[in-house]
Amino acid sequence: MSQPFKLHRLQQIDSQLDQKRSRLAVIEQILQDDSQLQAAQAVLAKNEQTLEDARRILRQAEAEVQAQRIKIEQNQAALYGGKIRNPKELQDLQNEAGALKRYLAVLEDRQLEAMIVVEEAEAEHAQAAADLANSKARRIEDNAALLGEQTALLKDVARLEDERTATASTIEEADLTLYEELRVSRRGNAVAQIQDNSCAACGSTLTPGTIQAARSGGILTRCTFCGRILYMG
């Protein structure tokens, strides 16, 4: 088994490892990202505050209406209780009764408006709570699938790492060092196949002598343009 073949096989293993490790990194990032859940929680918290404020305003409106009704009852009791006979005082009480009732109508309108605001806030709060529950459910479902994929990928990585160790152990140290250097400088692609008398990596046409040297497989032959190790395939 020639050195170029071994290095080509090593590169295939490394390429698979790169892909699987890259996917693992993406999965980990997704698993750690709970921004959508936090956003749903923030919306719910905001709606909870809005609902609390709306209910507080409604309670205040209800209290004002109740207080106004008590004033009207007291006015009516004084007006029709028979204790006051002075026409001027009776007239004043009647005028006061009219004013109290008019203001009660204003307060009741405010109460009705406050009730509508509370109903709307309750509906928005319920929707926000449902959205949060749905976000949690989707996150659990999505994470379950991702965790399953992650487990399978980790097994593949462990298997490939063992295979890489075994393959690398059969490669001469100097060749392995060159391969590792090219992996870094050529963005992970250290070995290039020869296709149609050209380097498949950079596309440069190779000389007959270079092709013949690569075909022999006795020594490592490199592309004179990109420097990658050539493999006949």
WOPEMO-V437319 format. One record per residue. OMEGA is omega in radians with two decimals (none if undefined). BURIAL is I if it has 16 or more other ideal C-beta (glycine too) atoms within 10 Angstrom, else O. Layout:
omega=OMEGA burial=BURIAL
omega=OMEGA burial=BURIAL
This chain:
omega=-3.04 burial=O
omega=3.10 burial=O
omega=3.10 burial=I
omega=3.11 burial=I
omega=-3.14 burial=O
omega=3.14 burial=I
omega=3.07 burial=I
omega=3.11 burial=I
omega=3.11 burial=I
omega=3.12 burial=I
omega=3.08 burial=I
omega=3.12 burial=O
omega=-3.11 burial=I
omega=3.12 burial=I
omega=3.09 burial=O
omega=3.11 burial=I
omega=3.12 burial=I
omega=-3.12 burial=O
omega=-3.09 burial=O
omega=3.10 burial=I
omega=3.09 burial=O
omega=3.11 burial=O
omega=3.09 burial=O
omega=3.12 burial=I
omega=3.11 burial=O
omega=3.14 burial=O
omega=3.14 burial=I
omega=3.12 burial=O
omega=3.13 burial=O
omega=-3.13 burial=O
omega=-3.12 burial=O
omega=-3.07 burial=O
omega=3.09 burial=O
omega=-3.08 burial=O
omega=-3.14 burial=O
omega=3.12 burial=O
omega=3.11 burial=O
omega=3.12 burial=O
omega=3.12 burial=O
omega=3.11 burial=I
omega=3.12 burial=I
omega=3.11 burial=O
omega=3.13 burial=I
omega=3.13 burial=I
omega=3.12 burial=O
omega=3.12 burial=O
omega=3.09 burial=I
omega=3.11 burial=O
omega=3.11 burial=O
omega=3.13 burial=I
omega=3.12 burial=I
omega=3.12 burial=O
omega=-3.13 burial=O
omega=3.13 burial=I
omega=3.11 burial=O
omega=3.12 burial=O
omega=3.12 burial=I
omega=3.12 burial=I
omega=3.11 burial=O
omega=3.12 burial=O
omega=3.12 burial=I
omega=-3.14 burial=O
omega=3.13 burial=O
omega=3.09 burial=I
omega=-3.14 burial=I
omega=3.13 burial=O
omega=3.13 burial=O
omega=3.11 burial=I
omega=3.09 burial=O
omega=3.10 burial=O
omega=3.13 burial=O
omega=3.10 burial=I
omega=3.12 burial=O
omega=3.11 burial=O
omega=-3.13 burial=I
omega=3.12 burial=O
omega=3.13 burial=O
omega=-3.08 burial=I
omega=-3.05 burial=I
omega=-3.11 burial=O
omega=3.11 burial=O
omega=-3.12 burial=O
omega=-3.12 burial=O
omega=-3.13 burial=O
omega=-3.13 burial=O
omega=-3.09 burial=O
omega=-3.13 burial=O
omega=3.14 burial=O
omega=3.10 burial=O
omega=3.11 burial=O
omega=3.11 burial=O
omega=3.13 burial=O
omega=3.11 burial=I
omega=3.09 burial=O
omega=3.13 burial=O
omega=3.13 burial=O
omega=3.12 burial=I
omega=-3.13 burial=O
omega=-3.14 burial=O
omega=-3.13 burial=I
omega=3.10 burial=O
omega=3.14 burial=O
omega=3.07 burial=O
omega=3.12 burial=I
omega=3.10 burial=O
omega=-3.12 burial=O
omega=3.11 burial=I
omega=3.07 burial=O
omega=3.10 burial=O
omega=3.12 burial=I
omega=3.12 burial=I
omega=3.10 burial=O
omega=3.13 burial=O
omega=3.10 burial=I
omega=3.12 burial=O
omega=3.12 burial=O
omega=3.12 burial=I
omega=3.13 burial=I
omega=3.11 burial=O
omega=3.13 burial=O
omega=3.11 burial=I
omega=3.12 burial=O
omega=3.13 burial=O
omega=3.11 burial=I
omega=3.12 burial=I
omega=3.12 burial=O
omega=3.12 burial=O
omega=3.10 burial=I
omega=3.11 burial=O
omega=3.11 burial=O
omega=3.11 burial=I
omega=3.12 burial=I
omega=3.11 burial=O
omega=3.12 burial=O
omega=3.12 burial=I
omega=-3.13 burial=O
omega=3.12 burial=O
omega=-3.14 burial=O
omega=3.12 burial=I
omega=-3.13 burial=O
omega=-3.13 burial=O
omega=-3.12 burial=O
omega=3.12 burial=O
omega=3.12 burial=O
omega=-3.14 burial=O
omega=3.12 burial=O
omega=3.08 burial=O
omega=3.10 burial=O
omega=3.14 burial=O
omega=3.13 burial=I
omega=3.14 burial=O
omega=3.14 burial=O
omega=3.13 burial=I
omega=3.09 burial=O
omega=3.12 burial=O
omega=3.14 burial=I
omega=3.13 burial=I
omega=3.12 burial=O
omega=-3.12 burial=O
omega=3.10 burial=I
omega=3.07 burial=O
omega=3.13 burial=O
omega=3.12 burial=I
omega=3.13 burial=I
omega=-3.13 burial=O
omega=-3.13 burial=O
omega=-3.12 burial=I
omega=-3.11 burial=I
omega=-3.13 burial=O
omega=-3.08 burial=O
omega=3.13 burial=I
omega=-3.01 burial=O
omega=-3.12 burial=O
omega=3.13 burial=O
omega=3.13 burial=I
omega=3.11 burial=I
omega=3.10 burial=O
omega=3.14 burial=I
omega=-3.12 burial=I
omega=3.12 burial=O
omega=3.12 burial=O
omega=3.09 burial=I
omega=-3.13 burial=I
omega=-3.04 burial=O
omega=-3.10 burial=O
omega=3.03 burial=I
omega=3.03 burial=O
omega=-3.09 burial=O
omega=-3.08 burial=I
omega=-3.07 burial=I
omega=-3.14 burial=I
omega=3.07 burial=I
omega=3.05 burial=I
omega=3.13 burial=I
omega=-3.13 burial=O
omega=3.10 burial=O
omega=-3.14 burial=O
omega=3.03 burial=I
omega=-3.09 burial=I
omega=-3.10 burial=I
omega=-3.08 burial=I
omega=3.09 burial=O
omega=-3.11 burial=O
omega=3.09 burial=O
omega=-3.08 burial=O
omega=3.11 burial=I
omega=3.10 burial=O
omega=3.14 burial=O
omega=3.12 burial=O
omega=3.14 burial=I
omega=-3.14 burial=I
omega=3.13 burial=O
omega=3.12 burial=I
omega=-3.13 burial=I
omega=-3.11 burial=O
omega=3.08 burial=O
omega=-3.12 burial=O
omega=3.12 burial=O
omega=3.11 burial=O
omega=3.10 burial=I
omega=-3.06 burial=I
omega=3.07 burial=I
omega=-3.10 burial=I
omega=-3.10 burial=O
omega=-3.09 burial=O
omega=3.08 burial=I
omega=-3.12 burial=I
omega=3.08 burial=I
omega=-3.09 burial=I
omega=-3.13 burial=I
omega=-3.08 burial=I
omega=-3.13 burial=I
omega=none burial=O
